Amino acid sequence: MADEQSTPQPPDAGPPPEPMTREQAIDLLMTGPTAWNEWREGNANEEIPILEDAHFEGAKLAAAHLEGAKLFRAHFEGAYL
């Protein structure tokens, strides 16, 4: 049996944070691009939740970094893109 190696963690690191939920991602995007972009920069390795069929009516998303976001059939009526 091969020895399994894991990345050492500092003793006070605690468990990794939970991934963002779809609802949290939608809420964060609705606050505007600044908070969303900050989250993306701080969580570059985290996968974006699937945002298919999400409602972004009236959202101000012109500067939001949405690369890789799955937005199939999302609703953007009145959104600033």
N, C-alpha and C positions, 0 to 999 in steps of 0.2 A: 504494500500500500504506500503510495507516494505521500510525502509530507506536504500538507497544504500550507501555503504561505499566504498571509494576509497583510495588508498594509497596516503598519502599526499606527495606533491612535493615541493621542495624548490622553492621560488618565482622566482629564476633566472634559473630554470632547462630548460625551453623551451620545445618544442615538442620533442618526441623521434626521434632518427635518422631513416631515411628510411632504410628498409632492403636492403641488397646487392642484386643486380640484377645478373642474370645468366652471362651476359657479364662481369660485374665487377669481378665476381668470377673467370671466365676463365682467364681474364687479370692478376689478382692477382696471380693465380697459375702459370702462365707462367713466372712470375718474379722470381719464385723459392720458396722453402719451408719456408724460414725465414719469409717473409712478410705474407704468408698464415698462418703459425703457430701463429704468433703474433696476427693476426686478430681473429683466432679461440679462443685464450686465452682471448682476450678482449671482445669477443662476444659469450661466451659459451652458452647463451640461445637462440641465433639466429639460425634459421634453415638454413642449407646450401641450396642454390638454386639447382634445378635439373640440373645436368650436362650431361644428356643423350645426346649421339651423339656429344659431345664436341670434339674438336681437340686439342690434347696435343702433337703433333709430336715434338720430339726433346726436350721436357721439362725435366728439372732436378727436379724430384719429389721424390727422394729416401727417404728423411726425412720428407716429407709433411704428416701432420696428416689428413688423408682422411676418418677417421672413420665416418660412417653415410652418406657419400657422395653417391649420386645416379649417378653412372657412367656407366649405361647400354649402351652398344654399343659405348662407348667413344673410340677415336682413340689415341693410344699410340705408333705409329710407331717411332722407334728411340729414344723413351723417356728413361730416366735413372730412373728406378724404384727400 
